[in-house]
Each structure stands twice: as C-alpha cells, then as structure tokens.
C-alpha cells in the first residue's frame, strides 16, 4: 500500500480522518505508526497529499490531512476485455487500476465460459475492493469505471461505435505480423480476449 485511500465516511472533521480497518492495521504493522509521522494519503476520486498521525489508539488511528495534489491524469485508453477466469480477474482488476486505465468493459465472447458471469468476484463490492488495491499500489485516487456486458452482439452493434468513436482502435492478436503502435498519447480503444 503506497497510498492510504480515504473516503468521505472516514472524516471526523473537515481535515481529520479516523481509521479502524485494514488501513489502520497496515499503518501499525508496516509503517510502525508514531505520533507526528507523515504518510501519503489521498481521498477517493479527489486530491492526494499527506496525513500526519495525531492520535494512536488500540482500535484506531487519527490523521490530520493536507491534500493539495491534483489526481494523476487518466491514461487515454478504453479497455474492452473478454471476461477472464475469476481467479485471474482479481489480479487483472488490480493491474488495470494501477496502470491508470479508467474505463473498462468486461464483455462476453464465444470462448467465455458462462459460469464466469456468476462468480462472486463480479459482485460490485468485490470489484470495488480489487480496484482500490490497485489504486493504493499505484498512488492514484481516481476509481476506474467497470461496465459488464453479458451479450456480445448487442454490445458490438449498439455501443461499440460510440465507445470507440474518435480513437485509435486496436485488437490484441497473438498472430499479428505488425508490431503494436507505440504510445502517442492519442485516445485508444484496445480489445483483448478470446
């Protein structure tokens, strides 16, 4: 955890938060919390900066925040990803968030096993948790948007054109003879999957 992410629910005053969950445990065990110590902190979907430890208790910790840094710019990439195996999905969601990708479409395709759509990993709370882990690792605060599309044909016919409008369109294919274009900062839509 390279960034302690806080939410509006954590605030006890205009510039103070009180943490009692896994973030508190991380600060205690990994950072070896001491009064006056400063930690990198960011508010979800907002600014980042630092939090100074002002109180340590058995059940929680209080930080006084100074959040003056604007969020990192989003990578200009929309990812269309065929739904992977549930075991891989957790790691993929973390990696996507850590890379700064802000728009993800998990889509059905011919080779996606139908049982993948009923995995608990796709529950909103689980997806949210994996994205938070990726943000904490990268130091970003902007939460990616994940869209689930269980029907491939309606997605391609009704939505894809608007999603990929005015962007460079790439399809990852293992047998492509040409190399992938280098990053140009141009808006890109990338499709990956079976």
C-alpha positions as a Python dict, from the first residue, in 0.01 Angstrom:
ca = {
    (1, 'X'): (0, 0, 0),
    (2, 'X'): (182, 310, -127),
    (3, 'X'): (-115, 541, -67),
    (4, 'X'): (-368, 539, 216),
    (5, 'X'): (-702, 594, 41),
    (6, 'X'): (-975, 758, 247),
    (7, 'X'): (-1342, 821, 175),
    (8, 'X'): (-1583, 1089, 300),
    (9, 'X'): (-1714, 835, 555),
    (10, 'X'): (-1371, 832, 726),
    (11, 'X'): (-1378, 1204, 810),
    (12, 'X'): (-1447, 1313, 1167),
    (13, 'X'): (-1385, 1682, 1093),
    (14, 'X'): (-1302, 1895, 787),
    (15, 'X'): (-939, 1777, 775),
    (16, 'X'): (-920, 1473, 1005),
    (17, 'X'): (-992, 1105, 946),
    (18, 'X'): (-1018, 816, 1189),
    (19, 'X'): (-924, 472, 1052),
    (20, 'X'): (-1008, 141, 1218),
    (21, 'X'): (-993, -116, 936),
    (22, 'X'): (-715, -281, 732),
    (23, 'X'): (-564, 63, 663),
    (24, 'X'): (-514, 109, 1038),
    (25, 'X'): (-354, -235, 1062),
    (26, 'X'): (-126, -154, 767),
    (27, 'X'): (-15, 175, 924),
    (28, 'X'): (52, -2, 1256),
    (29, 'X'): (233, -307, 1120),
    (30, 'X'): (411, -184, 806),
    (31, 'X'): (473, 185, 877),
    (32, 'X'): (522, 130, 1252),
    (33, 'X'): (299, 425, 1336),
    (34, 'X'): (438, 706, 1552),
    (35, 'X'): (284, 1038, 1652),
    (36, 'X'): (384, 1312, 1407),
    (37, 'X'): (469, 1065, 1131),
    (38, 'X'): (354, 1167, 782),
    (39, 'X'): (203, 919, 537),
    (40, 'X'): (98, 959, 175),
    (41, 'X'): (-282, 989, 172),
    (42, 'X'): (-545, 1051, -95),
    (43, 'X'): (-921, 1090, -95),
    (44, 'X'): (-1102, 856, -332),
    (45, 'X'): (-1176, 1039, -660),
    (46, 'X'): (-1004, 1351, -525),
    (47, 'X'): (-676, 1511, -425),
    (48, 'X'): (-380, 1349, -255),
    (49, 'X'): (-114, 1473, -17),
    (50, 'X'): (-15, 1359, 328),
    (51, 'X'): (-169, 1271, 660),
    (52, 'X'): (6, 1337, 988),
    (53, 'X'): (-62, 1092, 1270),
    (54, 'X'): (-214, 1288, 1559),
    (55, 'X'): (-357, 1008, 1773),
    (56, 'X'): (-293, 635, 1807),
    (57, 'X'): (-534, 412, 1997),
    (58, 'X'): (-578, 37, 2033),
    (59, 'X'): (-877, 35, 1797),
    (60, 'X'): (-784, 311, 1551),
    (61, 'X'): (-568, 599, 1436),
    (62, 'X'): (-637, 966, 1367),
    (63, 'X'): (-470, 1153, 1079),
    (64, 'X'): (-475, 1524, 1004),
    (65, 'X'): (-479, 1565, 626),
    (66, 'X'): (-323, 1812, 386),
    (67, 'X'): (-449, 1718, 38),
    (68, 'X'): (-320, 1967, -219),
    (69, 'X'): (-205, 1748, -511),
    (70, 'X'): (-445, 1703, -803),
    (71, 'X'): (-522, 1346, -920),
    (72, 'X'): (-294, 1184, -1175),
    (73, 'X'): (-411, 1224, -1536),
    (74, 'X'): (-602, 925, -1672),
    (75, 'X'): (-442, 707, -1937),
    (76, 'X'): (-634, 781, -2262),
    (77, 'X'): (-731, 415, -2305),
    (78, 'X'): (-1062, 231, -2301),
    (79, 'X'): (-1014, -141, -2243),
    (80, 'X'): (-1253, -400, -2386),
    (81, 'X'): (-1168, -726, -2215),
    (82, 'X'): (-1329, -1066, -2266),
    (83, 'X'): (-1422, -1183, -1917),
    (84, 'X'): (-1126, -1386, -1785),
    (85, 'X'): (-1131, -1672, -1537),
    (86, 'X'): (-1241, -1548, -1192),
    (87, 'X'): (-904, -1631, -1037),
    (88, 'X'): (-729, -1406, -1290),
    (89, 'X'): (-993, -1133, -1279),
    (90, 'X'): (-891, -1016, -931),
    (91, 'X'): (-530, -958, -1036),
    (92, 'X'): (-632, -805, -1368),
    (93, 'X'): (-862, -552, -1199),
    (94, 'X'): (-582, -451, -961),
    (95, 'X'): (-337, -414, -1250),
    (96, 'X'): (-581, -213, -1463),
    (97, 'X'): (-638, 32, -1176),
    (98, 'X'): (-264, 55, -1105),
    (99, 'X'): (-191, 132, -1472),
    (100, 'X'): (-426, 431, -1469),
    (101, 'X'): (-690, 292, -1707),
    (102, 'X'): (-1023, 450, -1615),
    (103, 'X'): (-1276, 284, -1849),
    (104, 'X'): (-1309, -96, -1863),
    (105, 'X'): (-1571, -308, -2037),
    (106, 'X'): (-1582, -675, -1936),
    (107, 'X'): (-1757, -846, -2223),
    (108, 'X'): (-1886, -1186, -2318),
    (109, 'X'): (-1742, -1371, -2615),
    (110, 'X'): (-1770, -1714, -2772),
    (111, 'X'): (-1492, -1864, -2558),
    (112, 'X'): (-1600, -1712, -2224),
    (113, 'X'): (-1745, -1982, -2000),
    (114, 'X'): (-2098, -1884, -1894),
    (115, 'X'): (-2024, -1980, -1532),
    (116, 'X'): (-1771, -1694, -1509),
    (117, 'X'): (-2060, -1447, -1502),
    (118, 'X'): (-2190, -1589, -1172),
    (119, 'X'): (-1863, -1559, -981),
    (120, 'X'): (-1863, -1359, -656),
    (121, 'X'): (-1560, -1171, -794),
    (122, 'X'): (-1803, -978, -1019),
    (123, 'X'): (-2012, -853, -727),
    (124, 'X'): (-1980, -473, -709),
    (125, 'X'): (-1817, -485, -363),
    (126, 'X'): (-1551, -730, -480),
    (127, 'X'): (-1476, -534, -799),
    (128, 'X'): (-1454, -214, -593),
    (129, 'X'): (-1214, -377, -344),
    (130, 'X'): (-979, -501, -618),
    (131, 'X'): (-975, -158, -785),
    (132, 'X'): (-893, 7, -451),
    (133, 'X'): (-599, -229, -403),
    (134, 'X'): (-465, -127, -744),
    (135, 'X'): (-508, 243, -670),
    (136, 'X'): (-332, 208, -335),
    (137, 'X'): (-40, 38, -505),
    (138, 'X'): (-1, 300, -779),
    (139, 'X'): (-73, 609, -568),
    (140, 'X'): (-372, 708, -782),
    (141, 'X'): (-707, 826, -644),
    (142, 'X'): (-943, 811, -944),
    (143, 'X'): (-1153, 494, -940),
    (144, 'X'): (-1194, 324, -1280),
    (145, 'X'): (-1543, 255, -1413),
    (146, 'X'): (-1613, -112, -1485),
    (147, 'X'): (-1901, -199, -1718),
    (148, 'X'): (-2033, -556, -1753),
    (149, 'X'): (-2172, -659, -2091),
    (150, 'X'): (-2306, -1016, -2096),
    (151, 'X'): (-2432, -1003, -2455),
    (152, 'X'): (-2164, -962, -2721),
    (153, 'X'): (-2369, -891, -3032),
    (154, 'X'): (-2585, -611, -2882),
    (155, 'X'): (-2268, -460, -2733),
    (156, 'X'): (-2092, -454, -3071),
    (157, 'X'): (-2398, -335, -3263),
    (158, 'X'): (-2534, -77, -3017),
    (159, 'X'): (-2245, 53, -2804),
    (160, 'X'): (-1904, -13, -2954),
    (161, 'X'): (-1913, 260, -3217),
    (162, 'X'): (-1988, 530, -2959),
    (163, 'X'): (-1728, 394, -2716),
    (164, 'X'): (-1450, 381, -2976),
    (165, 'X'): (-1551, 700, -3159),
    (166, 'X'): (-1260, 929, -3241),
    (167, 'X'): (-999, 690, -3102),
    (168, 'X'): (-725, 466, -3231),
    (169, 'X'): (-873, 114, -3238),
    (170, 'X'): (-652, -185, -3159),
    (171, 'X'): (-725, -556, -3129),
    (172, 'X'): (-468, -770, -2949),
    (173, 'X'): (-398, -1080, -3158),
    (174, 'X'): (-116, -1329, -3095),
    (175, 'X'): (-50, -1386, -3467),
    (176, 'X'): (-30, -1025, -3580),
    (177, 'X'): (262, -967, -3817),
    (178, 'X'): (291, -596, -3738),
    (179, 'X'): (418, -461, -3408),
    (180, 'X'): (182, -275, -3178),
    (181, 'X'): (194, 102, -3233),
    (182, 'X'): (394, 298, -2978),
    (183, 'X'): (215, 520, -2731),
    (184, 'X'): (134, 857, -2877),
    (185, 'X'): (-91, 992, -2604),
    (186, 'X'): (-377, 952, -2852),
    (187, 'X'): (-713, 825, -2726),
    (188, 'X'): (-715, 449, -2782),
    (189, 'X'): (-966, 165, -2760),
    (190, 'X'): (-800, -172, -2702),
    (191, 'X'): (-983, -505, -2732),
    (192, 'X'): (-831, -815, -2569),
    (193, 'X'): (-973, -1162, -2539),
    (194, 'X'): (-1073, -1488, -2696),
}
